[in-house]
Amino acid sequence: MEPDADFDRALDVALGFAPQATADDRARAIAFLAPYKTQLVALQLLQTSTDEKRLWFAVATLEGLVRSPVELDLQQLISFIWTAVLEPAPGMPSYVVSKLRVVLVYVVLRQDAMIQFLSQLHETIAAPTSSTYHHAGLELLAVVCEEICVSHDDARGLFPTLTKDRARQRAQFQTQLDALVILTTNVLSDVASKLQAPLPHAPAFHDAVATTALRILGQLYTLDLPQYATPAILQNTIDLLFALAANRATVADSARFAMDASSQAACDTLVVFATKKWAHQVTDVVIERVLCGLLSLLESCDASAMAAMAEPYLDKVSGLTEAFLTKHLRRLESPTLTSGLTDLLAAVLRLTQHQPHVSGLFHCLTVWEIFVSHVEEAEVHGALQPALLRSYEAGLVGVMMHLVDRMLYSTNEAQLEELDDEPQPAPEALPVAIGVELGGESDNLLNAIRTGALQDQAQESAEMSDLKAFVFECFSLVRRIAQLPFCAPPLLEKMLPIVQAQLAQFLEIHAAPIPSGDAKQAQTIAVRDLTVSCALLSCVAAQHYSASNAMSDKMAGWSILRLFLQLAEYIVGHRLHTRGPAFVELECEALACVRLCMGCVPFVLQSGATNDVLSVMESVVQIILQTLDTSIVPSPSAVMQAALHLLASVGAVVPHGLHASISAMATLRSTLPRFSLHLPPLIQANLYTAVSNAILQPSATEVEWVSAYEAIVTPVVTSFVESTVALQQNDQRVGSTSLLTQLTRDVSICRALATSIRLKPKAMKLSFATHVMPVMASALSLVRLYLTYLHQNVNTPKAPLATAVGATNELVGLYTDVLNSIRKEMPTELIHRIISTFVELFQHAPLTAALESLGASGTAVLCGFLKLLRILVEESTSTFANLLQSILDLCFGPLHELIFAHKHYDTVVPFFIALMEQILEKHYRFFVVSQMTFDDAGRRRKAFANDDARRYFVSILQAVGTIFTQDALPPFVCKQIVQLLERIHKTHQLFEFDAFKDQVRLPYLHTLLKLLISGHVDLLREELCVLLYRIASVDFPSFYNNALHTFIAETFPNLDASQTERVLSSWAGQSDEPSFLQELANFLNDVRVIQSERQNA
């Protein structure tokens, strides 16, 4: 069949070069091209055509044919492709030649002719042509190495081969390993020697040859150590690799400096040598030679040379340094090494200081992070001599000082401006949702709003710009180094004068007109430097002075606190956040600095300076009040959040008895409802959390906190009850926004108070429970009111359903938070009433249908309800167990279809899984009870408690299994199911229970095998394999004799006995976990190979 014009038109459509073509056109074009996909046509096109599309079609056809079980003339293919790749025709595109190399290797593997092919290839490469080695032959050998040497846990994309065939091919390759290592090393030695004299070819040619040879050598050394590689040979090889790696660092020699790609490849190969697990007899030799070579290489990377080097090469050198030090840090302290860790660290410090590129610097930071961890561990365990530790710390001080310079525009403007290429975002808008978990500690406030302060970045998970990520990485390392005993004072001595000088200039900023243009940019840079400087000074001051018992240190910390207080007062007083994002960041950082430096307050109080402390705390609270004041120019949400963190700190460090002496604090508490009225909902909630935590100090006596806490909670409860009454009396206005606004405010505050009480002592929980009981009773009527309104008006045009569903979601969240915090303190009758009401309401089909029709907002209500049930069943006491029957009836009755047929299935199902996990873990005895008889292992036999228990137990496991079998199962849901099964088995030996083995074990095994073969959740491959082992290990004979055969019969119908045995040949019946997991990996590979063969047959 001859390709013609119709062929070319179809090829254009199939390859996407015809923009007007439809999907049907492409399908017809692919069908038209199918008859052309033959060996004869492909070879004809490769021999006669120069059209790139035709050539691509030809090589793609050949690859597909070779990977399939179709009968081919393999010898013809080898003869043709061998010539085509070693002597490409003029004008043949490089990607076609590259693809033909892959096809040729696949043909050799299919023909099982590895030894003969390698011998012929060896002769071709070794035969000198034009005074050099055959580069095309090296490229072909590189493809062979990549195919044989890489791990084949997942064989897709490579040549599909059964595990036993792959093992045989690798064994054949291993027989040629010594010869290939010698050949490749000789090629590299020849290139290195030619660099010492005028080159016979252009440097680019030698660079390409060396690069390919280095790729090969790196692949070869990933295999078992060849016999050829004696310690002396390894030493010479490493020296050769470092000589090649240093070419790019030899700036004075133009020929060597041009060897860029090979220098990078040499670094990659050295990483293999540096990180490989060597035999004991050669390990010390490898480490010492790599250390000597690395020291020499780093010595050549001085400032002038690094300025001429390209970024990729420096990254490779830095990466090699990181890999070596990470792997061999402890060995480098051996006294047997000629050069030790100290010499290498000195070289790394020079590399860090002269590093012109951020990417390379990150490698250096990783080295220093690992070394700091080493020093920290030595400090704790006394593993090193004190003199050696002090020398290490002295070196780390140099690193720390350099990183400080890297973080400031005044000393690193060019690099920071290069990173700062993103537009500044507007101040972050306040979220309107509440319900994020509040911590019980006094300073563990809501983190839904990020302050952006450097001090808080470690607790805040958010994507940062390149500039902020760079500064934060440097800052984090500086903070760790400063925690070492002798590293903090030098940083304090450096940073305090810097901050004082910068602050002196900044405090005059209000008197000058607002700049523009270059002057504005200069001001922004100065503000950013002040922000970073303050963060550095506050972190080291907080760490050092809080750990010190010296009075001079404590008083120095007190003076630094007052310095930051002056800065915060100035910024807040002049509302400087209105001048842009840089000022907002500075304000957040200033408030964070004040908070961190308050650790010296208890010492100052002990010294008798109570009035000084009260004066400072008065100023601090005044700053907080001004920040939260919305009557002038409202502060951004991040600034308000930073102020609330500070307020929580005040409550923690100042004894409860002194709170009344801080007039601003007393004013805030007395006017809290009115003061917080105009704050955004989330800030309101956080404010109440901070105030309540300040009152409920662990050290406070009951007399001190009861009345103060009542004064905070009572107005909120009263307002809530009044809002409820108003809504009940105006049920025709249930969708009114004005009524809902007040209700939502009260609910959000109640939720915040409930969450903040969760970790408090029981007496405080009882106090809160007493106050919140009226809310719990009143809110039930509102839940019924809103849910009834929803299902009655879901089809009513222009009905304010969003308002109703929002209120319902808040109310469900309120019950969730309250039950999560004080369910043990609440009356049993009230809990039964709450759950009975919810169960009754959610049993109505019209309501559940209405929630689904409302989309995401309705889904949120359903998810909130499932979360409420999960919180409720966390208690394993009989009080809550009595409710279990009604919860199960609901979940596997009216709600079951809604959950599993929901449009937002992926959102709802995780809540259902979490609920089932809690039910099985905490209430296992509801389903399964121990009997008085014993099994062969001497354990009590277990049986179902009753028929209902049997039905629900099996229903739960089947429901979870149904989720497991869904197409395109989301990885997070898959992980949740794996954790559920592992957790229940660990707690209750689930997999050993007879009912599990008899009714659901086999489906679970088949589901796990299908998931592993499909590859949809490869990120969880290890967890799924371990889970499969756990389930199989309960009864290995049934797994090997029944489960696997049944699975194969379902997966590959119509296989005869010999074909089935071929698929199962990778299993040897091992029962230990490592062997089982290896055989499982082999089996998965073999199944995919069989699948590929059947699809292409």
C-alpha positions, 0 to 999 in steps of 0.5 A: 500500500503506497502512501499518497496525497490522501495519506498525507491529508489524513496524517495532518488531521490525525496529528492535529495539524488541521485546525478545522478538523472535528473529533469525528474527522480525527477518528476517520483519519486514524481509521484510514491510517490503520492499514499503513501501520505495517513494517513494510510501509514504515521501512519504505517511508524511512528509506524514501521520505524526507517529510517530517510527518511521514518520518514520525508516523514511520518510527511511531509505527515501528515502536508500536509494532515492536511493543506488540506481539505481532509477527515481525521480520526482526532481523530485517529491522535490526539490519536497517535500524543499525545502519540508520542510527550509526550512520544517519542519512543527511537531513534525518531529524535528530528526534527520528534517529533518537526514536529509532535507537529506542526501537532497535533496543526493543527489537534486541530485547524482543529477540533476546539477543542482548549479549551478541548485540552488546559485543557488536556495539562494543567493537563499533565504539572501540574501533577508532574513527577519525581519531575518536570514538564512535559517538553514535554508538555511545548514544545507542549504548546509552539507550540500552543502559537506560532500559536495563539499569532503571527500576522497572516497578512501573514498566509502562512507557518502557519495553513491556517484559515479564519479570523473569525475562527482565531478570534474564536480560539484566543477568546477560547485561551484567556479564558484559558489565566489566567490559562496558565500564572499561570501554566507557572509562577509556572513552572518558580518559581519551577525551580528558587526554585530548584536552591537554593538547590542541583538539582534533575536533571542535570542543562541542564534539568532545563535549557531546562524546564525554556527556554521553559516556558519563551518562552511561558510566553513571547508569552502569554504577547503579548496578552491583559493583563490577569485579573490575572496580577494585579500590585502585580503579575506583580511585582513578575513576573518581579522579577522572570524573573530577577532572572532567567536572572541573573543566567548566571551572577552568576559566583560563582555558577556553577549550576546557571551559567550553566543556559545559554539558560534560562538566554537568554530566560529570557532577551527576555521575559523581552524585551516583558515586557519592550516594551509592551504598558501596561494599565495606572494603571500598567505602572509605576509598570512595569517600576519601577520593570524593572528598579530595576531589570535591575540595579541589573543585570547590577551591577552583570555584572562587568569586571570579570564576563563579561570575563566569560560570553558567547557573546550571553548572553551579547548581550541579556543583552545589547539588553534588556538595549537598548529596555528598555531605548529606550522605556522609556527614558522620563519616567525615569526622573520622580521624583517618581522613586526610581532609575532614569535615572542617575543610569541607565546611570551609569550602562550602562557606566560600561557595555559599558566600560567592554563590551568585544564583539563588538555585545554587544557594538553596543547595548550600542552605540544605547543606547547612540545615543538615549540619546544624541538625548534626550540631544540635544533636551533638549539643544534646547528647554530648557526642563531640568535644566542646572545643570542636563544637565551638569551632563548628559554631564559630563557622556557623556564625559566619554562615549566619552573618552572610545570610543576613546580608543576603536577606537585606536590600542594602547588601543584596539589592540586585538578587532580591530585585530579580526575585521580586518580579511579582505584582504586589497583591492587595491586602487580603480580604476577610473570609466570612466563614467561621468554623476553623478549629480554634486552639485551646492555648492562649496564643493559638488563635485562628490561622484562617487569616495569615499575618504574613509575618516572618515569625509566623510563616512556619505555622501558616501554610500558604504559597509564597512568592519567590522573594518571600520564599527565599527570605523565609528560607534564609530566616529559618536557618538563621533562627536555628543557628542563633539557637546554638549556645554561642551563636546568638550574641554576635547576631544581637551585636550586629542587628541591634545597631542596624535596627536602631539606625533604620528606626531612627530614619523611619520615625520621621517618615510621617513628616515627609511628603508621600514619595513617588517614582524612584523615591517611592521604590527606595522607601519601599526597599527601606521598609522591607529591610526594616521588616526583615531586620526587626524579625531577625532581632526579635527572634534572636532576642526572644530565644537568647534572653528567654534562655538566659538567667543573667539580669543584664540579658533580661534587661536588654530584652526589656529594652528591645521590647520597648524599642519594638513597642515604639515602632508599633505605636508609631505605625499604628498611630499614623495609620501607615498601613494605608501606604501600601503592602510593604507597610502592612508587612512591617506593621504585622512584623512589628506586632509579632516582634512585640509579642515575641519579646514579651518573654522577659515580662515575668522576670521584670515582674519578679524584680518588682518593676510592676508599674513599668510592666503595667505601663508597657502593657497599657501601651500594648493594649492601646495599640491593639485597640487602635488596630481593631478600631474601624471608625477611622481607617480599618486595618487590613485583616492580616494586621488585625490578626497580628494584633489578636495574636499579641492580645493573646500573648498579653493574657498569657504573660501578665498574671490574671490579678494584674489584668484589672490594673490595665485600664485599656484591658478593663475597658475592652472587656466592659465594652466588648459587645459594642466594640466588636460590633463592626468588626468582620465576623472572623475577627470578632470570633478571634477577639472573643477567643483571645479575651476568654483565653486571657480570663481562663488562665490555668493559674487563675483561681475560680474566684478570679475568673468566674465573674469575668468570664460570665461578663463576657459570655452572658451578653452573647447568650442573651443576644442569641436568645433574643435573635431566636425569639425575634425570628420565631415571632417573625417566621415570615421574615426567615430569609431576612438578611438583617435578622440573619446578620445578627444571628450569624454574629452570635453563632460565630462568637458562640462557636469561637467560645466553644472551641476555645474552651475545649482544652480547659479544665473541667470547672471552666467547661462546666461554667461554659456549659451552664451559660450555653444551655439556653443557646442549645435549646433555642437553636434547635427551634431555629434549625427546624425552622430553617430546614423546614423553610428550605424543603418547602421553598426549594422550588419557589422563585426568588426565595432567599434560599442562600440565606436559609442554607447559610444560617443552617450551616452555621447552626449545624457548626455550632452544635458540632463545636459545642459537642466537640468541646463539652459533650461530657459536661452536657446533660444526657437528655439534651444530647438525645434531644439534639440528635433526635431532632437532627435525625428526624429532620434529615430523614425527610426525603424532600429536605435531602433532595432540596439540599442536593439541589442547592449545590455547594451550599446544600452540600456544606449542610450535609457535610456539617451534619455528618461531621456532627455525627462523627463528633458525637460517636467519638465517645465510646460510653453507653450514653452515646452508644444508645444513639448509634442505632438511630444514626446507622438507620439514618446513614443506611436508610434515607441518607444512603442514596443521597450520599452515594448518588450526590453530585458533589460525591467527592466532597460528601464521601470523606465525611461519611468515611470519617463517620464510619471510622469512628463508629467502627473504632469506638463502638466495635463492641456494638457489632462484635462481642467476644465469646467464651470459646477459644480458637487454636491460637488461644484467643477468644472467638468473636461473633456478631452481637445480633442480626442488626449488628451483622447487617450494619457491620457488613453494610459499612464494609461494603459501602467503604468497598464500593467507594474503593471501586469507584473509577478515578478514585481521588487519592485523598479518599483512597488514602482515607480508606486505607487509614480506616482499614489499617486503624480498625485492624490495629485496634480490633484485628479486623482482618482476622474476624471470620465475617471479614474473611468470609464476606468482604476479604476477597472483594477487597483483595481484588479491588486493591489489585485492580487499583495497583494495576490501574495506576490511578493512585500511584502516589499511594502505591506503597500504602496499598501494597502494605494493606494488601499484604496485611489482608493477604497474610491472614490466610496466605493459602487462600490468597495464593490458591484462590484469590489470585486465580479468581482475580486472573480469571476475572481480569483475563477471561479465556486463559488456559492453564499454561497462560495462567501459570505464565501470569502467576509465575512471579509468585513464589508463595513467600510470607514475609513482608519484603519478599511478598512486596517484591513479588507483588511488584513483579506480578503487577508488571507481568499483568500489565505486560499481558494486558498490553499483549492482549490489547495489541494482539 
